[in-house]
Amino acid sequence: MAPKRKELISSPQRQAKSPVRQAKKAKKDPAADKLNEQLGEVVAALKQAELSGQVGKMLSAVVPLSLGEFSEQRHPFQKRVVEGVANVLGEIEAALKKDVAEKKLIRDQASAGKPEREKEAADAEVKLNSKIAEVQSAKVALAGKAMAFRAARTALAESDEAKVVDGRMSRDAETKKADFEAALENLTALKTAPPGDAEGRKKSSELMAQLKKHKFEESMMIALPAALAKAPEARGQFDAMVIGQLETEMAKNISEQSKILADAIPGQERCVAAIKAAQATLDTARGEQRVAAQFFDNLSKEQDSCTEASAAAQKAVRDIVASLKKLDKALHNAEVEVEIFEQGPLETFKELSERVAPPQAAEEEEAAVPMDESTAELEVPVAAC
């Protein structure tokens, strides 16, 4: 394959075409290329102006013909075209600077409101922290009231229980006293009752049952039936002693139970007074707990409001910071556009409008052909620009 490629390259036909191709290659002119590039830059910049379609097409056609000439060689019409282009570019520059001023004003106005938003956020945070401390204090106070309420409730329950216990002792004493009084009554009746009497046997049976119930001495319970079974006149000294001892014991028990009942009266009164005091304490504790709970609920709601306000204020700060970033970016871009326009198309236009012919080119320049009078009278429609 290599020899064939070599043959193709060195073929007579290709050698014959080579000089023609080289002749067709245009010689590059850097100055002309730069001029065309500059003119294209100015024409492209003119499209930023608010021009009608006809005026825009006309400028695209006449600007290269006018601005492309050296300044000292321009026809009056071409000079007026250059002046019109200068006006249009000036208007574009003014519009770009106006846009910068407007964006700067908007940015400055937004920036001026930032300290106020930050102060509002800081104040809202301080208020929130203060409210959190108040809620915590109210929570502790509510816990104390709850403990006092539980203590009062326990005290009332204990007072009720003490009254019940004290009442039970009174009831027991009253029952015992009634039993002893009934037993003593039966004993008194049996002392004179004839032996074998049906009523006497009934009373004797009831008496023995009561003695057994209250656990009297067993020796007395053994000796008593024998003594009571005898006729009153047949009883001996021992029988009289047994009956007398039982009467004494019964009287003693009745006296003891009467004393218990007497002592129980102030005890019950004390229990009732303690219950009333405990109930009053409980009512007070319940009321204070309700007040503390309501106060805590109100503060909690206020804390929620403060939390929402603080969050809204913080969001406002974040929003204004984000907005300022966007506004700063928009302002920077607008300033860059002005700088690009001034350093680009406008600087290029100034360079082209002041461009003069080189000395050697001026000597070789042929005399310019006078323009038609009708063409000289044309005006660039700057007003339309």
Secondary structure, 3 states (H helix, E strand, C coil): CHHHHHHHHCCHHHHHHHHHHHHHCCCCCHHHHHHHHHHHHHHHHHCCCCCCHHHHHHHHHHHHHHHCCCHHHCCHHHHHHHHHHHHHHHHHHHHHHHHHHHHHHHHHHHHHHHHHHHHHHHHHHHHHHHHHHHHHHHHHHHHHHHHHHHHHHHHHHHHHHHHHHHHHHHHHHHHHHHHHHHHHHHHHHHHHCCCCCHHHHHHHHHHHHHHHHCCCCHHHHHHHHHHHCCCHHHCCHHHHHHHHHHHHHHHHHHHHHHHHHHHHHHHHHHHHHHHHHHHHHHHHHHHHHHHHHHHHHHHHHHHHHHHHHHHHHHHHHHHHHHHHHHHHHHHHHHHHHHHHHHHHHHHHHHHHHCCCCCHHHHHHCCCCCCCCHHHHCCCCCCCCC
